[in-house]
Amino acid sequence: MKPFLLITSRDDDAVVLPEVESYRQLTGLRDDEMVWHRAEQRSLSGVDPSLYSGIILAGSPFTVSVPDHLKSAAEKRVEAELAQLLDTVVALDSPFLGICYGVGTLGRHQGAVVDQQHGEKTQATLVRQTAAGKIDKLFAELPTEFHAYVGHKEALSQVPDHIAVLATSDNCPVQAFRIGANVYATQFHPELDAPALVGRIRAYANHGYFDPAEMEDLIAAVQGVDVRASHLVLGRFIEEYAR
């Protein structure tokens, strides 16, 4: 089997190391089956999608919709390199799953409007499949409605016709979408269980995702929700594209 490529861009080891471990646990992939690339440390130039069974782009503290003058040099570089990578991924319809940050990067690349109208504080939310989601090869095995963890400042507010919206929720109209046959993005986090999310909440308490005064209440709330169905998106991606 060709390995999968996991791309992260968090510069805090206390956050990114548990994140990578979450991906390894929920995919069941060994170290040699999932190559880890830290984009904030190393250029993405030259990454060849044909060398991998699929590419997973993890969430990020980077925010596409923030004005460029507020972005760090590293963030602007990663955005530019991801855009180049997505040129190839979309042209070849290579297996790709972008999670949270992937909605913004892939959405903008494909002409969607990325803004902060539909941001969601860190929480568990009820996600519903659309008609397209019910027949999609990754989403069809999920329940029609399922809970998933979210926490994002930006989302898609408008999508062009060629983007197939697969899932939605009351507060965020685009929770998942597909381009072509094999290029996906989810706004929710299929890689997180409750302990992983609690760690993320504590690490990002002062990053603007929620009122820090609400932290303990948020932690109590997310631990009582069953999000196992959301994990199936990640599992189905691996099952579908392992080659």
N, C-alpha and C positions, 0 to 999 in steps of 0.2 A: 504494500500500500504506500502511495505517496503520502508524506506527512501533511498535516494541516498547518497553516501559518496563522499565529495569533499576534496581532499588532496591538500594542498598548502605547499610551502616551502620558501616563502618570509618572511624575518625578519623585514621588514619595514612596520609598520602599515599604513603609508600614501599611500602605494602601495597596500597592500594586502586587506585592508578593502574595497576600491572601487572595487577591483577585485572580491571579494566574492559577493558584491552587483550586479555586472554585471551578474554573474552566476544566482543569484536569479531572477533578472528581466527577463533575456532571457529564463530561463526555466519555470518561473511561479511557482516555488516550494516555499512553505512556510518554515519557519525555522525548523519545525518538519519533513519536507519532505526532507531536505538536511542537513545531518550531516557534520560539518566542522572539519577537522583534520589538525592541523598545524604541519607538520612533522619536521620542524626545531626546534620545542619546545618539541615534544612528540613522543616517539617511535612508529613505525608502527608495531612492533612485536605483534602478537596476533590479528591483524585485520582479520576478517573472512568475505570473500566475500559473503557467503551465507546469511548474515544478511542484505544485501542491494540489492536494485533493480539493482544497477549498481555503478561502481566506476568511478569518473572523477579525473584525475590527471592534475592539472593546470600547467601553465608555471612556470619557475623558473629562478633565476639568476645563478643557478648551470649549469655547462657545462660538459657533460659526457666525451668529447674528450680531455679535459685538463689533462695533466699528474697528477698522484695522488699526487706528492710532492707539487703541487701548490694548492691543494684542502684543504679546512678547515676540521677540525675533524667532524663538523656537516654535511658537504657535503658528506664526505666519509661514515658516518653512514647512512644518508638518502639513498644513492645509494645502500648500502648493504641491507638495509631493504626493499627497493623497489624491488630489485632482488628476495628476498625471497617471497614477496607478489606476484610478477609476476609468480613465480614458480607455485603457487596455481591457480592464475587467468587463466593462459594458460592451465594448466592441466585440469581444470574444464570447460574451455571455458566460463568463467563468463563474463558478460557484463562489458566492460572497455573502457573508452575513454581517451587517453592521449593526451594532447595538448602541442605542441611545445617541452617542456622538455620530454614529453611522447614519442616523436619520438626517441630521443636519448636513453632513458632508455629501452623502449620496443625493439627498433631496436637492441641495443647491446645484450640484453637478448636473442634475437632470431638469433644471428649470423650475423647481417648486419654490414657493415663497417660504422662507425660513424666518420666523420672527418669534416674539415672546408673548403672543396673545394666549397661547395654550400651555404655558409652563405649569408644572405640577410639583408641589412640595413633596418631599420624600414620604411615601405612603404605599399601602396596598390599594389597588384600584380594580374595578370590575371591567374586564375587557370583553368585547363582543366580536365574534367573527362577522364579516360582511358576506354577501353572497359569493364574492370571489374567494374569500378565505375558506368557505365551506368546501370548495372543490380544489383547493391548492394542495400540492403534494406534501408540503411541510405542515400546514395548518389543519388539514382535513381530519386528522386523527385526534385533534384537541376537542374538548367540549365546546359547544356553541358559545358559552360564557365561561370565563375562568378568571381567577384573581392573579394579579402579577404585581411585582414591585416596580415603582416608578420614582423618579426624582430628577427633574430637568427644568432648565430655564427657558428653553426654546423648543419649538415643534414646527410642523408644517401646517400652515393655514390655508394654502391653496396648492393644488397639484395639477400638472398637465394631464391630458387624457391618456397618455401611454403608461402612466403609473397606476398599477393595480393596487388599490387599498384593500388590505386583507383583514384588518381589525381596527376597531374604533372604541371609544369610551365616551362617557358623558362630558368630560372636561377636555378631552384631547381627540380631535376628529381623526387623526391618523396615528394609530398605535402600531401599525405594521404595514409594509408595502412591498411590492415586487416589481422589478424591472426585467423585461424579457422573461426567460424561463427560470433563471438560476441566480439572480442578483436580488438579495433581500435586505431589509432593514427593519428593526423593531425599536419602538420608543421605550418599551418596557424592558426589564432586565431578566432574561431567562436564565442567567448564570447565578442568580443570587438566591440563597436560602436565608432564613431569619438570622442566624448568627453572622453570616457575611454582611447582611444589610445593617445590622446593629453596629458592626465595626465601621462600616462606611458612614453611618450617621454620626458616630462619635468623631471620626476623622475630619468630616466636612461640616461640623457644627457652625463654623464661622465663615462659610463660603457662600452664603446667600441662598441656599436651597430651602431653608426654613428658618423660622425664628428660633434662635438658640434657647430661648426660654421654654420652648415646646419640646425640647429634645427627649426628656424622659417619657413624656406622654406619647410621642411618636414611637419610641422604642417599645413601649407596652402595647401599642396598637398593632404594630407590624408583626409581633410575635404570635398573635392569635389568629393569623390568617393562613390558610392552606394555599400555597402558590405552586404546588408540585406540577400542576398541569402546564404552567408556563414553561417549565424546564423541558417539556417535550419538544419545543421548537428547536432548542439546541441539540437535543438527542436526534431528532429527525434529520437535521442538517448533516450530522456526522453519518448517520445510516445511509442517507441518500447519496452522499458524494464520496464516501471512502472508496478509493480506487488505487 
